[in-house]
Amino acid sequence: MSGRLSVTTLWRPTGPEELALVRESGWRAWPPRLPDQPIFYPVLTEDYAVRIAREWNVPHSGSGYVTRFFVDSAFLARYPVQLAGGRDIRELWVPAEDLPEFNAHIIGTIELVHSFEPVR
């Protein structure tokens, strides 16, 4: 047994307010959910994250962003993959109360990989 940590790449489409809170954390943690947000849902593909950032975050928040981060795969095993409309539309549903423990299993930092602004 090699003892190597297995990690899963996750993506998160986000708006400017949430991104500012991630930045304030030193790019190490997702902020607590708001009362009307019972789950935190990172997604499993970059394409799906880009689509949400462009089609939802930009119209609703004025800009959209996609982040990439890595999480301990053994920890993620407790969250079954959810199909949200198609085989390429996969996400994890992390209950809001689990978010501090989820953040503790992020490996490295959260990276900003795409930014989208409205088309003028």
Order of alpha helices (4+ residues) and beta strands (2+ residues): beta-alpha-beta-alpha-alpha-beta-alpha-beta-beta-beta-alpha-beta
